């Protein structure tokens, strides 16, 4: 098993475990303000210190992980749920008007930076985690559509696909029963990449006030609140920033490891 996969899985599991644990337990209530103990450095009582309102940063990190993971996971689900069928349809109808419409629609979305689209949607429909999910998910759709179409096209000329067509199977059935299982490994790897980008996008939206709103914890919001305090209490900014870096790093390493593990061409090259 690739070392990058192991390291990435460990980092991801650390934050995922913290997020799941936050459903039943956190060291302190994040809605409990303790102004006299604000900006305390890490110690035996508050392992990661306290923020500008006296809230426990470890508890905030655990709750923020839950928010970031939920937003990114649902956004990837939207992208895969819509983008994969569109990509399979475009590949099956290669050269048709439908294929052209799908791909030009993807180009239209790609013409705008993803963060700009997210800011536009959340600015129009209001700030909040639900709108952030929709905004990030919309950009994921053309990503999965392009990846799926490109991978599927390489299989339509294969002998086993020709045999399935001779057997009387229509293109939709072939796409689901034969094409999709053969490109699933590529979609899994792409999913981990988009997951990490979703974490960054959620943090960016929360940082500018368009993501999850208080009292919901968010790593991006924690960074925004700490930006004027870095000189007097650097841990308030460093800890959420480090959490974002490690989470994204873990997902990217896991994606690289999954690619090395699942891609048959890499396995053959190494043997």
Secondary structure, 3 states (H helix, E strand, C coil): CCHHHHHHHHHHHHHHHHHHHCCCCCCCCCCCCCHHHCCCCCCCCCCCCECCCCCEHHHHHHHHHHHHHHHHHHHHHHHHHHHHHHHHHHHHCCCCHHHHHHHHHHHHHHCCCHHHHHHHHHHHHCCCHHHHHHHHHHHHHHHHHHHHHHHHHCCCCCHHHHHHHHCCCCHHHHHHHHHHHHHHHHHHHHHHHHHHHHHHHHHHHHHCCCCCCCCCCCHHHHHHHHCCCCCCCHHHHHHHHHHHHHHHHHHHHHHHHHHHHHCHHHHHHHC
